[in-house]
Structures are given as structure tokens and as C-alpha cells.
Amino acid sequence: MTFRKLPPLAMLRSYEAAARHISFARAGEELGVTAAAISQQVRALEEHLGQSLFLRRAQGLSLTEAGLSYLTVLRDAFDRMGAGTDELFHGRSPDVVSVRVTAGFAHLWLAPRLARFLAQAPQVRLRLLTALWTPLELDRDADFEIRCGIGAWPDLAAYPLTRDRLFPVCAPSLIDGLDRPLAPDYLQHQRLIHIQTFAEGWPEWFRGAGGVAPAADRAAIMFDTATLAVDLTLSGGGFMLGRSCFVDPLLASGDLVAPFAAKIKSTEAFYLVERAGERLPRPAQFFRDWILAEAAG
């Protein structure tokens, strides 16, 4: 067997991250070391190979032709090692894209779009894992999670999927014959539907609308998932504080109406989350590119 004298792995990891980011600083953040340490490792790799991989100019870094070619080789190698490790030791197959997602987002946002993904990638096997609550760490069996928050989780890369506004919605039958927009005080004696999993709710909307939240919301009903709240709202069971990513299609179809003028910007959004720095198999990369394009569109 021919012995291959490969460069040390620390050099290769540092170079691959720096070349991908075109930045020693961002590579250092990803790998948990300083920019100077990344620079030293890259310089040592260049000496080991006998070629420059970066052009270092006053305006910043750029890859040499050899550096670009080597990046392609290393990314493919790391992708293969990552996929093989997951398949053998973590029970994850590179041919299956696993996504953990909250039940509400899966039903109201993702499911209506999945036919387009399957049409574009009929060979990809997709596994959706639904949950109500999301742990801080990424599920070891999942390639991605879709979670709601401010986009900052340790050791995870987060890509925004939504930018939401919050406003009351109801079935058209609840406001038949009333002039719109309604004043916030109209809700003082109506049933309010609450979704407990979000940081912001009715009190924040009333403050933003210049109204006063009911002192005793005896008729309120609370859900831990948006799906049930939307179903009750569609059947005329009360007023729900709608999240634009969930209710905009229902407003467009006329199944729901938004009878109040005030809309407040949510501090939370839904994000696609993956492990920072992990090399994903191509099917997972394709899913990530597809869902980010869907969100942008």
C-alpha cells in the first residue's frame, strides 16, 4: 500500500474554514481559535505544500488558483468523512434528509411547499420529525431543525426563514356587518385565543395598538401549538393573534380576515438551524438551498 504523506489535519481544517469564509477571523470563530492561529496554520500548510494558497492584499484575502482547487478537494473529502461518520456511528444516512420542526410550522408553512421540493428532488428521501418544544442542542438524528427565536444558539448556524408581524384574525362570520377597521376595545368582551409557545402575545399587541388588554380574560382559550389555534379560529371560535407566516395564505383565500389596523413586528422569527461548520451531504445541502429560496420568494 502506498504511504500518503498528508498535511496535519489541524492545517487542513484551518485552511478549509478560512478558504470557505475568505477570512481568518471568521474561520477562527467557527473553530474556536484566534485569527492569528488560523493564519499560522495556513502559512504552515503553504510551506508544507510549497505553494501559496491565498493572495494577501491590503483590501483583503483572495484564493489563488491552486487554493481554489484545493478547497474543492478538501470540501469533498470532509463531506465524505462527515457523512460516513454519521452513517456508521450516529444512525444518520447521507441519502436521507432529517428535519426536526415544530408541528405548527410543519403544518402551516412547510407542508404546503413540500410538493415543490419533491418535484425538484424526487430522489431525495425526506424525514420530518415534529415536536412542540425544541431543546437547546440540535437533535443528533437530525440534519436541520426549524425553530423560533432570535437566531442565536450556541454552536449552531441559523438562517432566517420568516420576518413576522402579529395582528388579530378571525373567521369572517364573527364580524359580519361591522365597519372596519375595528377599534382595539372591541376585543374587551370577545374570546381571545392564545398560543403559549411564543414570547409575544396579546398584551404586546394591545400595547402596540394603543389599547388596553382585558383585565380578566375569562373566555380565553390557550394552546401549545399554532395548528389547533388556527383550526379553532377558522371555525369561528374566537380571535387569534395571527403570525403573518401562518395566516397570510388564509387571509389571501378569504378563510380568515384581519379586522384591526395595528400590526406589530415580532422580535422572534423562524430559523433553519444546522451545526456550525458541519459538512453536509449533498441532499441536505440541496434541501437547505431550496428552503432558503422558498423563504426569500
C-alpha positions as CSV (number, residue, x, y, z in Angstrom):
1,M,0.0,0.0,0.0
2,T,1.4,3.4,-1.0
3,F,2.0,5.7,2.0
4,R,0.5,9.2,1.6
5,K,2.2,12.0,3.5
6,L,-0.8,14.2,4.1
7,P,-0.5,17.6,5.9
8,P,-1.6,17.6,9.5
9,L,-5.4,17.7,10.0
10,A,-5.2,20.9,12.0
11,M,-3.7,22.7,9.0
12,L,-6.3,21.3,6.6
13,R,-9.2,22.2,8.9
14,S,-7.9,25.8,9.4
15,Y,-7.3,26.3,5.6
16,E,-10.7,24.8,4.6
17,A,-12.6,27.1,7.0
18,A,-10.5,30.2,6.0
19,A,-11.0,29.5,2.3
20,R,-14.7,28.9,2.7
21,H,-15.1,32.2,4.6
22,I,-12.3,34.1,2.8
23,S,-11.5,35.3,6.3
24,F,-9.1,34.2,9.1
25,A,-11.2,35.9,11.7
26,R,-14.5,34.1,10.7
27,A,-12.6,30.8,10.4
28,G,-11.3,31.3,13.9
29,E,-14.8,32.0,15.3
30,E,-16.0,28.8,13.7
31,L,-13.2,26.6,15.0
32,G,-12.9,28.4,18.4
33,V,-9.4,29.8,18.0
34,T,-7.9,33.2,17.2
35,A,-7.5,34.6,13.7
36,A,-3.7,34.6,14.3
37,A,-3.8,30.9,15.0
38,I,-5.6,30.3,11.7
39,S,-3.1,32.4,9.8
40,Q,-0.2,30.5,11.3
41,Q,-1.8,27.1,10.4
42,V,-2.5,28.3,6.8
43,R,1.1,29.6,6.5
44,A,2.4,26.3,7.7
45,L,0.3,24.5,5.2
46,E,1.6,26.6,2.4
47,E,5.1,25.9,3.4
48,H,4.3,22.2,3.6
49,L,2.8,22.2,0.1
50,G,5.4,24.6,-1.4
51,Q,2.7,26.8,-2.9
52,S,0.7,29.9,-1.9
53,L,-3.0,29.3,-1.3
54,F,-4.0,32.8,-0.5
55,L,-3.2,36.2,-2.0
56,R,-2.8,38.6,0.9
57,R,-3.6,42.2,-0.2
58,A,-4.4,45.4,1.6
59,Q,-8.0,45.1,0.6
60,G,-8.3,41.5,1.9
61,L,-7.8,37.9,1.1
62,S,-8.4,36.0,-2.1
63,L,-7.7,32.5,-3.2
64,T,-5.0,31.6,-5.7
65,E,-5.9,29.2,-8.5
66,A,-4.2,26.4,-6.5
67,G,-6.0,27.5,-3.4
68,L,-9.4,27.3,-5.1
69,S,-8.7,23.9,-6.5
70,Y,-7.5,22.6,-3.1
71,L,-10.6,23.9,-1.4
72,T,-12.8,21.8,-3.7
73,V,-10.8,18.7,-2.9
74,L,-10.9,19.3,0.9
75,R,-14.6,20.1,1.0
76,D,-15.4,16.9,-0.9
77,A,-13.2,14.9,1.5
78,F,-14.7,16.5,4.6
79,D,-18.2,15.9,3.3
80,R,-17.4,12.3,2.7
81,M,-15.9,11.8,6.2
82,G,-18.8,13.6,7.9
83,A,-21.4,11.6,6.0
84,G,-19.6,8.3,6.7
85,T,-19.2,9.1,10.4
86,D,-22.9,10.0,10.8
87,E,-24.0,6.9,8.9
88,L,-21.8,4.5,10.8
89,F,-21.9,5.9,14.3
90,H,-24.9,8.3,14.6
91,G,-27.5,6.4,12.6
92,R,-27.8,9.2,10.0
93,S,-27.9,8.2,6.4
94,P,-26.4,10.7,3.8
95,D,-29.3,9.8,1.5
96,V,-32.0,10.8,4.0
97,V,-32.5,14.5,4.9
98,S,-33.9,14.7,8.5
99,V,-35.5,17.9,9.7
100,R,-36.9,18.4,13.2
101,V,-39.6,21.1,13.1
102,T,-42.4,22.4,15.3
103,A,-45.8,20.9,14.5
104,G,-47.3,24.3,13.8
105,F,-44.6,25.4,11.3
106,A,-44.7,22.0,9.6
107,H,-48.4,22.1,9.0
108,L,-48.9,25.8,8.3
109,W,-45.8,26.8,6.4
110,L,-43.7,23.8,5.3
111,A,-46.3,21.2,4.2
112,P,-47.9,23.4,1.6
113,R,-44.5,23.9,-0.1
114,L,-43.2,20.4,0.1
115,A,-44.6,19.3,-3.3
116,R,-42.3,21.8,-5.0
117,F,-39.3,20.3,-3.2
118,L,-40.3,16.8,-4.1
119,A,-40.8,17.8,-7.8
120,Q,-37.3,19.3,-7.9
121,A,-35.6,16.5,-6.0
122,P,-37.6,13.2,-6.4
123,Q,-34.5,11.2,-5.5
124,V,-34.2,12.8,-2.0
125,R,-35.7,10.9,0.9
126,L,-37.1,13.4,3.4
127,R,-37.8,12.6,7.1
128,L,-39.8,15.2,9.1
129,L,-39.7,14.9,12.9
130,T,-42.3,17.1,14.6
131,A,-42.1,18.4,18.2
132,L,-43.7,21.1,20.3
133,W,-40.6,22.1,22.3
134,T,-37.1,22.5,21.0
135,P,-34.0,21.6,23.1
136,L,-31.0,23.9,23.1
137,E,-28.8,21.3,21.3
138,L,-29.5,20.1,17.8
139,D,-31.0,16.6,17.8
140,R,-28.2,14.1,16.9
141,D,-30.6,12.3,14.5
142,A,-31.4,15.5,12.5
143,D,-29.5,17.4,9.8
144,F,-31.6,20.5,10.5
145,E,-34.1,22.0,12.9
146,I,-36.6,24.8,12.2
147,R,-37.0,26.7,15.4
148,C,-38.4,30.0,16.6
149,G,-36.3,32.6,18.4
150,I,-33.9,35.5,17.9
151,G,-31.4,33.4,15.9
152,A,-28.7,33.0,18.5
153,W,-27.9,29.4,19.7
154,P,-24.5,28.1,20.8
155,D,-22.6,26.2,18.2
156,L,-25.4,26.4,15.6
157,A,-25.7,28.3,12.4
158,A,-29.1,29.9,11.9
159,Y,-30.7,31.1,8.6
160,P,-33.8,33.2,8.9
161,L,-36.9,31.9,7.1
162,T,-39.6,34.4,8.3
163,R,-39.9,38.0,9.3
164,D,-43.3,38.1,11.1
165,R,-45.9,40.7,12.1
166,L,-48.5,40.0,14.7
167,F,-52.2,41.0,14.4
168,P,-55.7,39.7,15.3
169,V,-57.5,37.5,12.8
170,C,-60.9,35.8,12.9
171,A,-63.4,34.0,10.7
172,P,-65.4,36.4,8.5
173,S,-68.7,35.4,10.2
174,L,-67.6,36.9,13.5
175,I,-67.6,40.5,12.1
176,D,-70.4,40.4,9.6
177,G,-71.9,43.8,9.1
178,L,-69.3,45.7,11.1
179,D,-67.3,48.6,9.7
180,R,-63.6,48.0,9.5
181,P,-61.0,48.6,10.9
182,L,-62.3,47.9,14.3
183,A,-61.0,49.6,17.4
184,P,-58.9,47.5,19.8
185,D,-61.6,48.0,22.6
186,Y,-63.9,45.8,20.5
187,L,-61.9,42.8,21.8
188,Q,-62.7,43.5,25.5
189,H,-65.7,41.1,25.5
190,Q,-64.5,38.6,22.8
191,R,-62.9,35.2,23.2
192,L,-59.2,35.5,22.7
193,I,-57.2,32.5,21.5
194,H,-53.7,32.3,22.9
195,I,-50.6,30.4,21.7
196,Q,-48.3,29.8,24.6
197,T,-45.1,28.8,22.7
198,F,-44.3,32.3,21.5
199,A,-42.6,35.1,23.6
200,E,-45.1,37.7,22.5
201,G,-48.8,37.6,22.7
202,W,-52.0,39.6,23.2
203,P,-50.5,42.0,25.9
204,E,-47.8,43.1,23.4
205,W,-50.3,43.6,20.6
206,F,-52.6,45.7,22.8
207,R,-49.7,47.9,23.9
208,G,-48.6,48.4,20.2
209,A,-52.2,49.1,19.2
210,G,-52.7,51.7,21.9
211,G,-55.4,49.6,23.6
212,V,-55.8,48.0,27.0
213,A,-55.8,44.2,27.4
214,P,-58.8,42.8,29.1
215,A,-58.4,42.7,32.8
216,A,-59.9,39.2,33.2
217,D,-59.9,37.2,30.0
218,R,-62.3,34.6,31.3
219,A,-63.3,33.5,27.8
220,A,-59.7,32.9,26.7
221,I,-58.5,29.5,25.5
222,M,-54.9,28.5,25.3
223,F,-53.0,26.1,23.0
224,D,-49.4,24.9,23.0
225,T,-49.4,24.7,19.2
226,A,-50.4,27.1,16.4
227,T,-52.2,24.3,14.5
228,L,-55.0,23.9,17.0
229,A,-55.3,27.7,17.5
230,V,-55.7,28.2,13.7
231,D,-58.3,25.4,13.5
232,L,-60.5,26.9,16.2
233,T,-60.1,30.4,14.6
234,L,-61.2,29.0,11.2
235,S,-64.3,27.5,12.8
236,G,-65.4,30.9,14.3
237,G,-64.3,30.0,17.9
238,G,-62.7,33.4,18.6
239,F,-60.0,35.9,17.7
240,M,-56.4,34.7,17.4
241,L,-53.3,36.8,17.4
242,G,-52.1,35.8,13.9
243,R,-48.4,35.4,12.9
244,S,-48.0,36.5,9.3
245,C,-46.1,33.5,8.1
246,F,-49.0,31.3,9.3
247,V,-52.1,33.3,8.4
248,D,-51.2,35.3,5.2
249,P,-52.3,32.4,2.9
250,L,-55.6,32.1,4.9
251,L,-56.2,35.8,4.5
252,A,-55.5,35.7,0.8
253,S,-58.0,32.8,0.4
254,G,-60.7,34.7,2.5
255,D,-60.9,32.0,5.1
256,L,-59.7,34.5,7.7
257,V,-59.9,38.3,7.9
258,A,-57.8,40.8,9.8
259,P,-60.3,43.4,11.0
260,F,-57.8,45.6,13.0
261,A,-55.4,48.1,11.6
262,A,-52.5,47.6,14.1
263,K,-49.7,45.2,13.2
264,I,-46.7,44.8,15.5
265,K,-43.3,43.5,14.4
266,S,-42.3,40.2,16.2
267,T,-38.9,40.0,17.8
268,E,-38.9,36.3,17.1
269,A,-38.6,34.5,13.7
270,F,-38.4,31.0,12.4
271,Y,-34.9,29.9,11.5
272,L,-33.4,26.9,9.7
273,V,-30.6,25.7,12.1
274,E,-27.6,23.4,11.5
275,R,-24.4,22.5,13.3
276,A,-21.9,25.3,12.8
277,G,-19.1,24.1,10.5
278,E,-20.6,20.7,9.7
279,R,-20.1,19.4,6.2
280,L,-23.5,18.2,5.0
281,P,-24.2,15.5,2.3
282,R,-25.4,16.9,-1.0
283,P,-29.1,16.0,-0.4
284,A,-29.1,18.0,2.8
285,Q,-27.3,20.9,1.0
286,F,-30.0,20.8,-1.7
287,F,-32.7,21.0,0.9
288,R,-31.1,23.9,2.6
289,D,-30.7,25.8,-0.7
290,W,-34.3,25.0,-1.6
291,I,-35.9,26.1,1.7
292,L,-33.9,29.4,1.8
293,A,-35.0,30.2,-1.7
294,E,-38.6,29.5,-0.7
295,A,-38.3,31.8,2.2
296,A,-36.7,34.5,0.1
297,G,-39.5,34.2,-2.5
